[in-house]
Amino acid sequence: MSKRGIESLRALAAILSTRRFLPICFAGFVLIRLAVLLILPITPTSDSAWYVDRAMEIANGEGYHEGSWPTAFWPIGYPAFLAGVFVLFGKHLLAAKLVNLALSCGIFRLTYRLGRALFGNELAARIAVLLLTIYPNQIAYTGALWSEMLVTVLLLLGLHRYIRRRSLAAALVTGVVFGCAALVKSQMLVIPAILGMASLASAASIGAAIKTGLQNAVCVIGMLAVILPWSARNYGTFHHFVLISTNGGITFVSGNNPEARGDFTPESPLVAATHFTVADQVAANQRAYTLGYAWIEAHPLAAARLLPLKVWRLWAPDGEGEWWFQRGYAGYDRNATAFRIARGANQAFYALVLLAWIASLPSLVRAASRDRAWLTLPLVMVLYLTMISMVYSGQSRFHFPVMPLIFTQVGWWLSQLVSARQAVAEAARNNAAAASIPALQRP
């Protein structure tokens, strides 16, 4: 980074270090999102409309079904959460959107706390929440009833609870949080295992490893205590074991077929060959996996060529929040140019953040080897998400939950640049002061 850039960072760091920054930043965070939520109202469409319809039915006491058939096609977590909102506050979309705003505020708080817990650095945490505050795509999600906001809160809360756990009771609560996250998005199911292996690998002694292993076991118990009752419901309903949901096969074959280009391609004839119906969803899920695996086995080179495309589709584009307005905001066509400009600005912001994150990796790995392995947690989550998408498909909204972690790592790197510059400046001042003292004359 240039000298001018470092000086700009130092000036920004001075502002961020003031006592007023956090309350002002949070106020701006809330006001921006509240204004967008109220002034640009979004009508639920596509997956969002499906979530809302199922939530209304659950709130009416009709259970989790589609049409006249019980379902587990998508995880129960977000429809059940929305149903709870409708029961508590009335069946109004505005109530659900305001709760979405509250979830967004939770993301702000947890991003700040994780920045401090992971890096032990106040400035890093403050830079992270500043980046989150001005991130247009995160703003766009506030008025859109998708599951990303809820799963992000649960993921960040689970990670924070895990790295700060001090007792078996805390480990149990952590497992409950991750269990809830898995019921929102089943990709969260494996994260405690990843954290458990990382914590055991970094244990300083046999005693510490035993304590960590016991806490990990209790964490898994808490997770299963949340998930298994839903699995039992599924078994009683479908007479087959369905841990969480039945959409995995369709998602898999939609990303692995002759028409696939790295993202979700449900229009493929191979997807149609699954003959999916709600009534036959368990068998259709198995047929979909079978068709997807068969295509990969028959076309290994084509499947391999999809892997970098999936990574590209996952990480290169950003700003899918514009789609929610395009599909659900009545005034989109009149203001399409403004939305496209905002999308472009978001993409530029996202690209700069991603480049800064990549630039931070060498410093992060060196610091993690010297200090604490938990410094690499954002990197581990990014790699895990990437591997999941390489198996299924890459979609830009899949990286939404880990963006706060990316912001914390970028914040840490920028804070290190400021500290290094300040150390150089301090050394230069000391050298200049020493040089100005006249040398002692010999007699």
ROGUTI-995284 format. One record per residue (C-alpha): residue in one letter; z, x, y negated. Coordinates in pm, whole numbers, plus 50000, padded with zeros to 5 digits. Each point is the difference from the previous one (the first is absolute). Example, Ala and Ser with C-alpha at 12.3 -4.5 7.8 and 13.67 -1.06 7.14 Angstrom:
BEGIN
+---+-------+-------+-------+
: r :     Z :     X :     Y :
+---+-------+-------+-------+
: a : 50780 : 51230 : 50450 :
: s : 49934 : 50137 : 49656 :
+---+-------+-------+-------+
# end
This chain:
BEGIN
+---+-------+-------+-------+
: r :     Z :     X :     Y :
+---+-------+-------+-------+
: m : 50000 : 50000 : 50000 :
: s : 49913 : 50127 : 49650 :
: k : 50260 : 50116 : 49749 :
: r : 49926 : 49698 : 49782 :
: g : 50051 : 49771 : 50298 :
: i : 50335 : 50161 : 50078 :
: e : 50109 : 49962 : 49639 :
: s : 49906 : 49632 : 50011 :
: l : 50204 : 49963 : 50316 :
: r : 50299 : 50165 : 49832 :
: a : 49975 : 49755 : 49711 :
: l : 49976 : 49709 : 50243 :
: a : 50295 : 50134 : 50199 :
: a : 50210 : 50008 : 49683 :
: i : 49922 : 49631 : 49940 :
: l : 50066 : 49904 : 50361 :
: s : 50336 : 50176 : 49997 :
: t : 50144 : 49784 : 49722 :
: r : 50260 : 49734 : 50079 :
: r : 49773 : 49724 : 49872 :
: f : 49703 : 50077 : 50222 :
: l : 50103 : 49813 : 50317 :
: p : 50095 : 49668 : 49834 :
: i : 49690 : 50009 : 49778 :
: c : 49776 : 50089 : 50294 :
: f : 50146 : 49721 : 50213 :
: a : 49966 : 49748 : 49720 :
: g : 49635 : 50096 : 49959 :
: f : 49953 : 49981 : 50377 :
: v : 50131 : 49642 : 50011 :
: l : 49829 : 49873 : 49685 :
: i : 49656 : 50130 : 50098 :
: r : 50019 : 49836 : 50341 :
: l : 50148 : 49676 : 49874 :
: a : 49723 : 49971 : 49741 :
: v : 49727 : 50053 : 50259 :
: l : 50167 : 49756 : 50239 :
: l : 50019 : 49723 : 49738 :
: i : 49684 : 50059 : 49797 :
: l : 49766 : 50071 : 50295 :
: p : 50117 : 49758 : 50272 :
: i : 49852 : 50060 : 50345 :
: t : 49937 : 49724 : 50254 :
: p : 50063 : 50124 : 50356 :
: t : 49683 : 50058 : 50203 :
: s : 49910 : 50164 : 50332 :
: d : 50304 : 50157 : 50173 :
: s : 50224 : 49902 : 49709 :
: a : 49911 : 49632 : 50038 :
: w : 50069 : 50027 : 50373 :
: y : 50346 : 50143 : 49932 :
: v : 50081 : 49726 : 49750 :
: d : 49880 : 49720 : 50231 :
: r : 50207 : 50132 : 50290 :
: a : 50302 : 50045 : 49771 :
: m : 49974 : 49639 : 49879 :
: e : 49992 : 49878 : 50360 :
: i : 50302 : 50211 : 50095 :
: a : 50186 : 49871 : 49693 :
: n : 49919 : 49645 : 50115 :
: g : 50159 : 50072 : 50336 :
: e : 49667 : 49997 : 50185 :
: g : 50029 : 50351 : 50143 :
: y : 49752 : 50285 : 49999 :
: h : 49667 : 49861 : 50106 :
: e : 49638 : 49964 : 49897 :
: g : 49856 : 49654 : 50033 :
: s : 50171 : 49847 : 50300 :
: w : 50051 : 50333 : 50176 :
: p : 50303 : 50231 : 49972 :
: t : 49894 : 50347 : 49892 :
: a : 50104 : 50361 : 49980 :
: f : 49663 : 50119 : 49871 :
: w : 50152 : 50167 : 49697 :
: p : 50359 : 50127 : 49991 :
: i : 50252 : 49733 : 49908 :
: g : 50182 : 50206 : 49736 :
: y : 49815 : 49916 : 49680 :
: p : 49937 : 49629 : 50071 :
: a : 50369 : 49965 : 50093 :
: f : 50101 : 50180 : 49681 :
: l : 49783 : 49769 : 49790 :
: a : 50140 : 49701 : 50186 :
: g : 50350 : 50110 : 49903 :
: v : 49888 : 50023 : 49636 :
: f : 49855 : 49648 : 50015 :
: v : 50318 : 49861 : 50158 :
: l : 50223 : 50164 : 49739 :
: f : 49791 : 49950 : 49687 :
: g : 49760 : 49719 : 50078 :
: k : 49646 : 50003 : 50132 :
: h : 49845 : 50149 : 49689 :
: l : 49766 : 50297 : 49991 :
: l : 50160 : 50115 : 49675 :
: a : 50335 : 50037 : 50179 :
: a : 49838 : 50220 : 50264 :
: k : 49827 : 50208 : 49733 :
: l : 50324 : 50052 : 49808 :
: v : 50165 : 50114 : 50322 :
: n : 49704 : 50235 : 50037 :
: l : 50089 : 50137 : 49658 :
: a : 50357 : 50050 : 50122 :
: l : 49865 : 50192 : 50300 :
: s : 49798 : 50214 : 49763 :
: c : 50319 : 50077 : 49806 :
: g : 50154 : 50102 : 50331 :
: i : 49714 : 50243 : 50052 :
: f : 50072 : 50149 : 49657 :
: r : 50367 : 50051 : 50085 :
: l : 49934 : 50140 : 50347 :
: t : 49729 : 50236 : 49874 :
: y : 50250 : 50143 : 49754 :
: r : 50275 : 50031 : 50262 :
: l : 49768 : 50157 : 50257 :
: g : 49874 : 50250 : 49745 :
: r : 50358 : 50113 : 49944 :
: a : 50100 : 49988 : 50367 :
: l : 49697 : 50186 : 50135 :
: f : 49959 : 50264 : 49734 :
: g : 50342 : 50015 : 49833 :
: n : 49814 : 49992 : 49672 :
: e : 50060 : 49751 : 49720 :
: l : 49680 : 50088 : 49815 :
: a : 49792 : 49948 : 50314 :
: a : 50146 : 49650 : 50043 :
: r : 49932 : 49912 : 49636 :
: i : 49640 : 50120 : 50016 :
: a : 49953 : 49794 : 50316 :
: v : 50116 : 49674 : 49842 :
: l : 49789 : 50068 : 49691 :
: l : 49691 : 50037 : 50220 :
: l : 50096 : 49683 : 50188 :
: t : 50045 : 49810 : 49674 :
: i : 49647 : 50072 : 49877 :
: y : 49827 : 49972 : 50340 :
: p : 49752 : 49712 : 49948 :
: n : 49954 : 49914 : 50368 :
: q : 50373 : 49951 : 50048 :
: i : 50003 : 49777 : 49693 :
: a : 49717 : 49790 : 50145 :
: y : 50194 : 49926 : 50318 :
: t : 50289 : 49834 : 49814 :
: g : 49836 : 49658 : 49976 :
: a : 49826 : 50023 : 50339 :
: l : 50188 : 49873 : 50304 :
: w : 49916 : 50272 : 50249 :
: s : 50241 : 50170 : 50238 :
: e : 49964 : 50346 : 49842 :
: m : 50274 : 49955 : 49741 :
: l : 50261 : 49892 : 50255 :
: v : 49914 : 50267 : 50256 :
: t : 50011 : 50269 : 49730 :
: v : 50353 : 49900 : 49901 :
: l : 50113 : 50000 : 50363 :
: l : 49832 : 50335 : 50074 :
: l : 50154 : 50171 : 49697 :
: l : 50340 : 49844 : 50068 :
: g : 49987 : 50107 : 50364 :
: l : 49903 : 50356 : 49912 :
: h : 50273 : 50025 : 49738 :
: r : 50261 : 49858 : 50235 :
: y : 49889 : 50237 : 50277 :
: i : 50021 : 50324 : 49805 :
: r : 50331 : 49894 : 49842 :
: r : 50163 : 49861 : 50316 :
: r : 50355 : 50123 : 50058 :
: s : 50132 : 49777 : 50277 :
: l : 49897 : 49796 : 50301 :
: a : 50037 : 49681 : 49797 :
: a : 49756 : 50139 : 49743 :
: a : 49760 : 50093 : 50281 :
: l : 50022 : 49644 : 50135 :
: v : 49915 : 49853 : 49659 :
: t : 49709 : 50244 : 49973 :
: g : 49866 : 49876 : 50332 :
: v : 50026 : 49639 : 49881 :
: v : 49799 : 50088 : 49689 :
: f : 49727 : 50169 : 50205 :
: g : 50001 : 49706 : 50240 :
: c : 49931 : 49765 : 49711 :
: a : 49725 : 50234 : 49878 :
: a : 49837 : 49995 : 50345 :
: l : 50002 : 49620 : 49998 :
: v : 49804 : 50016 : 49674 :
: k : 49757 : 50271 : 50113 :
: s : 50013 : 50125 : 50356 :
: q : 49892 : 50352 : 49888 :
: m : 50360 : 50048 : 49885 :
: l : 50119 : 49983 : 50362 :
: v : 49949 : 50371 : 50071 :
: i : 50152 : 50142 : 49680 :
: p : 50361 : 50024 : 50128 :
: a : 49873 : 50203 : 50297 :
: i : 49822 : 50239 : 49762 :
: l : 50313 : 50032 : 49787 :
: g : 50212 : 50050 : 50309 :
: m : 49787 : 50287 : 50130 :
: a : 49997 : 50163 : 49655 :
: s : 50378 : 49972 : 49962 :
: l : 50066 : 50141 : 50347 :
: a : 49761 : 50289 : 49941 :
: s : 50182 : 50092 : 49680 :
: a : 50354 : 49971 : 50142 :
: a : 50197 : 50317 : 49924 :
: s : 50214 : 49999 : 50317 :
: i : 50046 : 49832 : 50335 :
: g : 50279 : 49787 : 49855 :
: a : 49780 : 49891 : 49713 :
: a : 49720 : 49919 : 50246 :
: i : 50233 : 49784 : 50211 :
: k : 50123 : 49814 : 49692 :
: t : 49644 : 49951 : 49878 :
: g : 49884 : 49883 : 50342 :
: l : 50281 : 49744 : 50015 :
: q : 49914 : 49871 : 49653 :
: n : 49634 : 49975 : 50101 :
: a : 50094 : 49800 : 50308 :
: v : 50207 : 49759 : 49792 :
: c : 49711 : 49971 : 49755 :
: v : 49768 : 49897 : 50284 :
: i : 50258 : 49744 : 50118 :
: g : 50006 : 49847 : 49650 :
: m : 49622 : 49986 : 49996 :
: l : 49976 : 49836 : 50342 :
: a : 50270 : 49749 : 49904 :
: v : 49761 : 49870 : 49734 :
: i : 49674 : 50019 : 50196 :
: l : 50092 : 49888 : 50353 :
: p : 50101 : 49642 : 49908 :
: w : 49649 : 49956 : 49861 :
: s : 49855 : 50159 : 50316 :
: a : 50202 : 49751 : 50207 :
: r : 49855 : 49713 : 49795 :
: n : 49652 : 50136 : 50066 :
: y : 50063 : 50027 : 50373 :
: g : 50131 : 49646 : 50013 :
: t : 49698 : 49878 : 49805 :
: f : 49716 : 50198 : 50160 :
: h : 50156 : 50096 : 50338 :
: h : 49893 : 50357 : 49930 :
: f : 50189 : 50286 : 49841 :
: v : 49897 : 50028 : 49634 :
: l : 50229 : 50238 : 49815 :
: i : 49902 : 49896 : 49646 :
: s : 49646 : 49866 : 49954 :
: t : 49664 : 49939 : 50165 :
: n : 49769 : 50132 : 49729 :
: g : 49991 : 50363 : 50114 :
: g : 49698 : 49961 : 50226 :
: i : 49783 : 49828 : 49739 :
: t : 50098 : 50266 : 49747 :
: f : 49915 : 50273 : 50251 :
: v : 49658 : 49872 : 50098 :
: s : 49920 : 49920 : 49636 :
: g : 50031 : 50372 : 49925 :
: n : 49829 : 50125 : 50318 :
: n : 49660 : 49843 : 50051 :
: p : 49630 : 50078 : 49939 :
: e : 50009 : 49855 : 49647 :
: a : 50322 : 50174 : 49893 :
: r : 49981 : 50237 : 49705 :
: g : 50365 : 50096 : 49980 :
: d : 50145 : 49677 : 49870 :
: f : 50061 : 49649 : 50132 :
: t : 49679 : 49844 : 50140 :
: p : 50089 : 49657 : 50143 :
: e : 49634 : 49891 : 49979 :
: s : 49903 : 50228 : 50290 :
: p : 49854 : 49825 : 50309 :
: l : 50249 : 50198 : 50207 :
: v : 50283 : 49825 : 49813 :
: a : 49832 : 49664 : 50062 :
: a : 49988 : 50086 : 50370 :
: t : 50380 : 49977 : 50015 :
: h : 49961 : 49620 : 49960 :
: f : 50327 : 49984 : 49812 :
: t : 50177 : 49667 : 49969 :
: v : 50357 : 49928 : 49899 :
: a : 50056 : 49818 : 50328 :
: d : 49884 : 50306 : 50196 :
: q : 50130 : 50270 : 49767 :
: v : 50193 : 50206 : 50256 :
: a : 49705 : 50035 : 50236 :
: a : 49764 : 50050 : 49705 :
: n : 50222 : 50283 : 49879 :
: q : 49963 : 50174 : 50336 :
: r : 49624 : 49935 : 50010 :
: a : 49967 : 50155 : 49656 :
: y : 50181 : 50317 : 50102 :
: t : 49789 : 50020 : 50317 :
: l : 49673 : 49964 : 49804 :
: g : 50109 : 50257 : 49741 :
: y : 50103 : 50258 : 50261 :
: a : 49680 : 49940 : 50198 :
: w : 49786 : 50061 : 49691 :
: i : 50187 : 50324 : 49921 :
: e : 49959 : 50122 : 50359 :
: a : 49628 : 49918 : 49995 :
: h : 49941 : 50149 : 49653 :
: p : 50246 : 50288 : 49953 :
: l : 49789 : 50178 : 49738 :
: a : 49957 : 49686 : 49792 :
: a : 50374 : 49935 : 50026 :
: a : 50072 : 50358 : 49892 :
: r : 49768 : 49965 : 49700 :
: l : 50204 : 49700 : 49891 :
: l : 50321 : 50201 : 49967 :
: p : 49924 : 50173 : 49667 :
: l : 49853 : 49674 : 49870 :
: k : 50326 : 49822 : 50081 :
: v : 50198 : 50266 : 49816 :
: w : 49762 : 49970 : 49704 :
: r : 50030 : 49621 : 49991 :
: l : 50378 : 50028 : 50017 :
: w : 50050 : 50258 : 49725 :
: a : 49693 : 50024 : 49774 :
: p : 49983 : 49654 : 49840 :
: d : 50286 : 49825 : 49821 :
: g : 50032 : 49694 : 49781 :
: e : 49948 : 49727 : 50259 :
: g : 50236 : 49793 : 49784 :
: e : 49690 : 49906 : 49801 :
: w : 49879 : 49805 : 50303 :
: w : 50298 : 49765 : 49978 :
: f : 49890 : 49908 : 49645 :
: q : 49635 : 49982 : 50097 :
: r : 50079 : 49752 : 50275 :
: g : 50291 : 49810 : 49850 :
: y : 49998 : 50018 : 49617 :
: a : 49798 : 49726 : 49833 :
: g : 49917 : 50212 : 49695 :
: y : 49870 : 50302 : 50191 :
: d : 49629 : 49943 : 49932 :
: r : 50057 : 49966 : 49625 :
: n : 50192 : 50328 : 49997 :
: a : 49822 : 50188 : 50279 :
: t : 49917 : 50298 : 49775 :
: a : 50364 : 50045 : 49901 :
: f : 50108 : 49985 : 50364 :
: r : 49738 : 50257 : 50099 :
: i : 50114 : 50234 : 49723 :
: a : 50359 : 49959 : 50119 :
: r : 49887 : 50074 : 50355 :
: g : 49826 : 50316 : 49883 :
: a : 50307 : 50111 : 49804 :
: n : 50214 : 49937 : 50308 :
: q : 49765 : 50207 : 50217 :
: a : 50015 : 50289 : 49754 :
: f : 50381 : 49981 : 49989 :
: y : 50018 : 49985 : 50379 :
: a : 49761 : 50296 : 50041 :
: l : 50209 : 50217 : 49767 :
: v : 50319 : 49909 : 50187 :
: l : 49838 : 50073 : 50336 :
: l : 49867 : 50336 : 49878 :
: a : 50346 : 50089 : 49868 :
: w : 50151 : 49900 : 50335 :
: i : 49757 : 50227 : 50186 :
: a : 50069 : 50285 : 49755 :
: s : 50374 : 49960 : 50064 :
: l : 49977 : 50050 : 50377 :
: p : 50023 : 50383 : 50014 :
: s : 50308 : 50000 : 49774 :
: l : 50152 : 49715 : 50199 :
: v : 49960 : 50173 : 50336 :
: r : 50151 : 50323 : 49864 :
: a : 50294 : 49813 : 49848 :
: a : 50057 : 49799 : 50319 :
: s : 50015 : 50318 : 50209 :
: r : 50262 : 50144 : 49764 :
: d : 50205 : 49691 : 49923 :
: r : 49983 : 49660 : 50166 :
: a : 49750 : 49864 : 50251 :
: w : 50029 : 49654 : 49839 :
: l : 49789 : 50128 : 49711 :
: t : 49697 : 49946 : 50223 :
: l : 50078 : 49631 : 50061 :
: p : 49722 : 49876 : 49766 :
: l : 49754 : 50226 : 50183 :
: v : 50119 : 49876 : 50339 :
: m : 49954 : 49636 : 49895 :
: v : 49652 : 50075 : 49865 :
: l : 49899 : 50170 : 50326 :
: y : 50141 : 49716 : 50211 :
: l : 49815 : 49738 : 49799 :
: t : 49681 : 50204 : 50027 :
: m : 50028 : 50026 : 50379 :
: i : 50058 : 49625 : 50033 :
: s : 49690 : 49929 : 49792 :
: m : 49794 : 50245 : 50207 :
: v : 50083 : 49791 : 50306 :
: y : 49929 : 49664 : 49835 :
: s : 49822 : 50009 : 49663 :
: g : 50041 : 50129 : 49648 :
: q : 50070 : 49752 : 49721 :
: s : 50122 : 50095 : 49655 :
: r : 50285 : 49749 : 49999 :
: f : 50152 : 50177 : 50301 :
: h : 50107 : 50292 : 49780 :
: f : 50183 : 49771 : 49755 :
: p : 50347 : 50037 : 50165 :
: v : 49999 : 50381 : 49982 :
: m : 49887 : 50033 : 49638 :
: p : 50362 : 50015 : 49871 :
: l : 50060 : 50293 : 50236 :
: i : 49688 : 50172 : 49870 :
: f : 50128 : 49948 : 49645 :
: t : 50333 : 50163 : 50089 :
: q : 49825 : 50306 : 50142 :
: v : 49771 : 50028 : 49696 :
: g : 50304 : 49961 : 49776 :
: w : 50176 : 50283 : 50186 :
: w : 49697 : 50229 : 49967 :
: l : 49963 : 49934 : 49629 :
: s : 50372 : 50058 : 49949 :
: q : 49966 : 50333 : 50182 :
: l : 49717 : 50102 : 49767 :
: v : 50218 : 49919 : 49700 :
: s : 50294 : 50193 : 50145 :
: a : 49782 : 50301 : 50078 :
: r : 49858 : 50000 : 49648 :
: q : 50346 : 49973 : 49850 :
: a : 50120 : 50291 : 50218 :
: v : 49707 : 50215 : 49883 :
: a : 50067 : 49911 : 49637 :
: e : 50371 : 50076 : 50040 :
: a : 49923 : 50337 : 50159 :
: a : 49759 : 50082 : 49716 :
: r : 50266 : 49915 : 49742 :
: n : 50256 : 50217 : 50178 :
: n : 49757 : 50290 : 50019 :
: a : 49915 : 49966 : 49632 :
: a : 50369 : 49993 : 49910 :
: a : 50067 : 50308 : 50207 :
: a : 49709 : 50184 : 49842 :
: s : 50129 : 49923 : 49650 :
: i : 50331 : 50180 : 50063 :
: p : 49971 : 50364 : 49879 :
: a : 50039 : 50257 : 50276 :
: l : 50317 : 50207 : 49983 :
: q : 49940 : 50344 : 49853 :
: r : 50127 : 50299 : 50189 :
: p : 50239 : 50230 : 49801 :
+---+-------+-------+-------+
# end
